[in-house]
Amino acid sequence: MENTKVRIFIASAGELKEEREKCILLLNQLNKSHSHLNLEPIEWEYDITVGSQPGFDSIQDAINPALLKSDVIVFLFYSRIGENTLKEFELATKENKKLFVFFKKGFSPEEEQIENYGKLLNFKKSLNNTVLKRDYLQLVEFEKHLLTDLGLFLAQQYPVSFPTISENNTISSTVSKLVQILAEKEELIKKLEQQGNILSQKSFDDEVNQLKDEVNFLKNELSHNEEVQRQQAIEKEELKQQLAIQQDRDELKAKALLEIEKGNYSNAEVHLKESAAASISETAATFYELAKIKKLQFEYQAAFDYYELAAKIDRQNHLYLLGAGSTANDLGYFDKAISYFERVLNIGIAEDEIAADCYENLGVSYIAKGEYQKAIELYEKALKINIEKSGAVTKKTSLLYTRLGEANNLLAKYDNAIGFIEKAMQLNQEVFKGESEFDANNYNELGVANYFRGYYQKAISFYTRALEISKKFHQNGCPDDDAYLNNMGRAYQEMGYLDEAIQYYEKAILSNKKFRGDANSNITTNYSNLGYANARKGEYENALGFYNMAFEINKKFYGEEHPNIATDFSCFAQVYNAKAEYEKALGFYEKALAIDRKFYGEEHPNIATDYSLLAEVYKNKAEYDNALKFYQKALDIDRKFYGNEHPNIAINTTNIGAVYYEIQEYAKALQFFEKAITVFQNFLPPEHADIQNAKDWIRITKEKLGN
């Protein structure tokens, strides 16, 4: 949809050049918060020249038509008012243009300037209250006034043109996570209240009050989120429009409309419930309206329940189905979401935009289920439709490129991922006229891709940038921060800086608990990584403790078969291998491999890792043929994904060399060690343990060969 153009004429003297430049920057900023508008600044010094239009012999003749075509005029005054500027002002006033007038204070005129300064003061007095005028001393005051005054005017004069539906708009992962966490905590409060008599009164009160504080914190986070504010405005306007149609025939709907206009959503809810009971024929529509009311109150679970009721009554209404599907996705009910979006597609909705949003939402659901390739296919369908209908430079297109990047990262297609993410960031620059909060996740995904390609230092720089942007847009942190911190820890861990890694994992846990509580599906990754770092330090009992914490939570959320459970089994196995309890280790690795094959197939980096770990156990058991077999399988898979230059290649190469050393084939072993150290030196710092290890292998192997 084409944005509304708003022409803004900037009139000022050369001595206020800094203000003019600041004005342009502020208009770019306002463009971000009023994405349905295209604010076009006009500076007469640069945009209008003599002869720019036929028949104009003077600059003033060229200025006046441009001024008349403008929707808003900003006048900036300091030491004087020129004759031509006064004429411009009179012309703008006569044509009823929207005027913003700013006077800079602090000028002390010289004797020869007093007359001109007097004219300015008289002009200022003549304005009285006829136009909005502001005095300022510092540039920061000017910035504040212009943003506030112009922003308010734009919101009132050019309100958002609301689409016929809004529920099909997929919100960001950050908001979706907040919604899920909020719903979980509200459900916990209900359960506690139901069993309050079982607990001691003090224990009950303390736990419930803590949860209520957390709920209020999360609702506050949502209410201050720009994306949520935009969506709330759409929801509210749509609801008002729907109720306005019904108010003549339904007194209760009319009362609800009045309450919504005042922002009294609880009162509106009461009237709508009365209407649902009194008018059976419109019950589905009323449930749909109640769902919107609940979303405006940040009660997403209740909203979903009402959407479901509406969809059960009217099974062919795509608005009800979309509302139920998108809210199900936000709450983490992915199978339910899939069924609703597929129903929308099956009833043959003609609007391409709706189909595109259905494909995108389905992609989100399948990502959550671990079906990454299917998600990519759905995102590509959505992207094709969006580009055809809305063009390539839109927020939605950018988001789809990000989603494609994330999915390709999950499939270990890192070059593809980087290409999509870079495209998303390029579009964000164009759409938002600069950096946006969505770029935090984009930098994180670039970090992930580079981490898995072995460029750990580069990954750290991207994770650092992600955290910086997150802090810029979320002063109190956000639910995505734990992922950025965790990823930072992993990169430091791979570089051998275990203490630094542990510090980042602990920060990730604190961030996680802040938003999600002590036991949630996300915190398991942090516990697992803490376990691994402790295992690397030889602190095996600590490691097993952290691994078990992760396993118990994962089992609760995902059941017995899920990639997270496979990771937990591998973690247990590594510790038991280190403790020389080899049969236990093999049992856990085989369980992990069976689950990973189910989700990733036969060729994936996760499968390569499983093979490599199995091989290590067989090497420790002195079953060298099995060890070589599985190391080679791991190496073959890794080469397909990473080529010949990657730390994983070097690790497997070192491992194969170590097996040949054990079976006394020293010449072969040396070849593998020398290949490995060359690769390691391209990726790791000189003091890294893997480099030192490779050097040691080369030294002792040469001694065996008599070199």
Secondary structure, 3 states (H helix, E strand, C coil): CCCEEEEEEEEECHHHHHHHHHHHHHHHHHHHHCCCEEEEEEEHHHHCCCCCCCCCCCHHHHHHHHHHHCCEEEEEECCCCCHHHHHHHHHHHHCCCEEEEEEECCCCCCHHHHHHHHHHHHHHHHHCCCCEEEEECCHHHHHHHHHHHHHHHHHHHCCCCCCCCCCCCCCCHHHHHHHHHHHHHHHHHHHHHHCCCCCCHHHHHHHHHHHHHHHHHHHHHHHCCHHHHHHHHHHHHHHHHHHHHHCCCCHHHHHHHHHHHHCCHHHHHHHHHHHHHHCHHHHHHHHHHHHHHHHHCCCHHHHHHHHHHHHHHCCCCHHHHHHHHHHHHHHCCHHHHHHHHHHHHHCCCCCHHHHHHHHHHHHHHHHHCCCHHHHHHHHHHHHHHHHHHHCCCCHHHHHHHHHHHHHHHHCCCHHHHHHHHHHHHHHHHHHHCCCCCHHHHHHHHHHHHHHHCCCHHHHHHHHHHHHHHHHHHCCCCCCCHHHHHHHHHHHHHHCCCHHHHHHHHHHHHHHHHHHHCCCCCCHHHHHHHHHHHHHHCCCHHHHHHHHHHHHHHHHHHHCCCCHHHHHHHHHHHHHHHHCCCHHHHHHHHHHHHHHHHHHHCCCCHHHHHHHHHHHHHHHHCCCHHHHHHHHHHHHHHHHHHHCCCCHHHHHHHHHHHHHHHHCCCHHHHHHHHHHHHHHHHHHCCCCCHHHHHHHHHHHHHHHHHCC
